[in-house]
Amino acid sequence: MQNTPVNRVGVPDRDPRPPDAALTIVTYLMLFIFGVAQAVLGTFFYDAGPAPVAAIGFDLAIFATCLLGAWGLGRPAGGLVVSAGWFIVAFILASATAGGSVLITATTAGEWFLFGGAASAAAGTIAAFTIWSRSGLTRSRRRY
């Protein structure tokens, strides 16, 4: 049986082994792809149902995904990569093509999806950095 270090309160500390670098990189990549997938899916379905209801649902989904990505990794960068994937793809798909067509229109639902999603992704990332940066500082202060 392995001896696990115990802090002053008697609770075992985290596993002292460093995380596998390849697994960490793949996890960040998958979170980025998940943010991209949410942007693509939202681009084609933001106007489903009554005007801004689906768009607001996609906005809440990207916010929750940013928080869950950071929580799952225990690092705020988990939320950052999700929002980066969403931002890049959503704004590329919102840009007009040479022919003048756009995928995200200037309707109520389109504006809720694009601007609300941007605000939600930013808020989720800021919340992730606020929550997990403070908890990391608290953990490091308890060890000494």
C-alpha positions in Angstrom: 0.0 0.0 0.0 1.2 3.5 -0.9 1.9 6.1 1.8 -0.2 9.1 1.0 0.8 12.5 2.4 -1.6 13.9 4.9 -2.1 17.6 5.6 -2.6 19.1 9.1 -6.3 18.5 9.1 -5.8 14.8 8.5 -7.2 14.7 4.9 -5.0 13.0 2.3 -3.4 15.4 -0.1 -3.8 15.0 -3.9 -1.9 12.2 -5.6 1.8 13.2 -5.6 2.4 11.8 -9.1 2.5 14.3 -11.9 -0.3 14.0 -14.4 0.4 12.3 -17.7 1.2 15.0 -20.2 -0.3 13.2 -23.2 -3.6 12.7 -21.4 -3.7 16.4 -20.4 -3.0 17.5 -24.0 -5.7 15.2 -25.4 -8.2 16.5 -22.7 -7.6 20.1 -23.6 -7.9 19.2 -27.3 -11.2 17.4 -26.7 -12.6 20.4 -24.7 -11.6 22.7 -27.6 -13.4 20.5 -30.1 -16.4 20.4 -27.8 -16.5 24.2 -27.8 -16.3 24.1 -31.7 -19.1 21.5 -31.8 -21.3 23.7 -29.7 -20.7 26.7 -32.0 -21.5 24.7 -35.1 -24.6 23.1 -33.6 -25.8 26.4 -32.3 -25.2 28.1 -35.6 -27.7 25.8 -37.4 -30.3 25.5 -34.6 -30.3 28.9 -32.8 -33.7 29.8 -34.3 -35.5 26.6 -33.6 -38.7 27.1 -31.7 -39.9 30.5 -30.4 -37.6 33.4 -31.2 -34.7 33.5 -28.6 -35.5 30.4 -26.5 -33.1 28.0 -28.3 -30.4 30.7 -28.6 -30.6 31.3 -24.8 -30.4 27.6 -24.3 -27.2 27.5 -26.3 -25.8 30.5 -24.3 -26.5 28.6 -21.1 -24.9 25.5 -22.5 -21.6 27.2 -23.3 -21.5 28.9 -19.9 -22.0 25.5 -18.2 -19.5 23.8 -20.4 -16.8 26.4 -19.5 -17.4 25.8 -15.8 -17.5 22.0 -16.2 -14.4 22.0 -18.2 -12.5 23.9 -15.6 -14.0 21.8 -12.8 -13.1 18.5 -14.5 -9.5 19.5 -15.0 -9.3 21.4 -11.7 -7.7 24.2 -13.7 -9.2 27.4 -15.1 -7.6 26.8 -18.5 -10.2 24.0 -19.0 -12.9 26.6 -19.3 -10.7 28.8 -21.5 -10.1 26.3 -24.2 -13.9 25.6 -24.5 -14.6 29.3 -24.9 -11.7 29.7 -27.3 -13.1 27.0 -29.6 -16.6 28.5 -29.4 -15.4 32.1 -30.1 -13.3 31.2 -33.1 -15.9 29.1 -34.9 -18.9 31.2 -34.0 -17.4 34.4 -35.3 -16.1 32.7 -38.5 -19.5 31.3 -39.2 -21.1 34.7 -38.5 -18.9 36.4 -41.1 -20.3 37.1 -44.5 -19.0 35.1 -47.5 -17.9 36.6 -50.8 -21.5 35.9 -52.1 -22.9 37.9 -49.2 -24.6 35.0 -47.3 -24.4 34.5 -43.6 -25.3 31.6 -41.3 -26.1 33.7 -38.2 -28.6 36.3 -39.3 -29.3 39.7 -37.7 -32.5 38.5 -36.1 -33.4 38.5 -32.4 -32.5 34.8 -32.1 -29.2 35.4 -34.1 -28.2 38.3 -31.9 -29.0 36.4 -28.7 -27.0 33.4 -29.9 -23.9 35.4 -31.1 -23.7 38.2 -28.5 -25.3 36.2 -25.6 -23.0 33.2 -26.4 -20.0 35.5 -26.4 -21.0 37.0 -23.1 -21.7 33.6 -21.6 -18.4 32.1 -22.8 -16.6 35.1 -21.3 -18.5 34.9 -18.1 -17.9 31.2 -17.8 -14.2 31.7 -18.4 -14.0 34.5 -15.9 -15.9 32.5 -13.3 -13.6 29.5 -13.9 -10.5 31.6 -13.3 -12.1 33.2 -10.2 -13.2 29.9 -8.7 -10.3 27.6 -9.5 -7.6 30.1 -9.1 -8.7 31.0 -5.6 -9.1 27.3 -4.6 -5.7 26.6 -5.9 -4.3 29.4 -3.8 -6.2 28.2 -0.8 -4.8 24.6 -1.3 -1.2 25.9 -1.6 -1.5 28.0 1.6 -2.8 25.1 3.6 0.2 23.0 2.8 2.7 25.4 4.4 
